[in-house]
């Protein structure tokens, strides 16, 4: 099941760390295509969002949109 998340927040957190998408992919142990899809706002499962969030040092909740948090 896909979750609704804020790709701009992921991008900001990447920039704060000075990371490229490939850095996030490596740390999160996901493909670069998954990171690319996330940064474009494409569909992500809760599991994939969690992997990205944890690699960035945050809870997945940080990236969820308000409507998704209420669900």
C-alpha positions, -999 to +999 in steps of 0.1 A: +000+000+000+014+034-011+017+062+015+013+099+008+045+117+017+064+150+011+092+145-014+105+181-009+112+173+027+133+143+017+152+165-007+158+192+019+171+166+043+194+152+016+207+187+009+213+194+046+236+163+047+253+171+014+241+138+001+232+128-034+204+104-042+230+076-046+243+083-011+208+078+003+203+047-018+235+032-004+228+040+032+191+029+030+201-003+011+176+005-017+180+010-054+188+044-069+155+041-088+136+039-055+153+071-044+146+088-077+110+078-075+107+091-040+122+125-050+097+128-079+068+120-055+061+086-071+044+058-051+063+044-022+053+017+002+054+024+039+083+000+042+104+019+016+096+052+031+107+038+065+140+027+050+147+061+035+136+080+067+158+058+089+188+063+066+183+100+070+180+097+108+143+104+111+111+086+118+089+080+087+063+102+103+085+132+094+077+127+057+040+118+059+015+144+048-010+155+073-038+135+057-016+103+060-007+110+096-044+110+105-050+076+088 
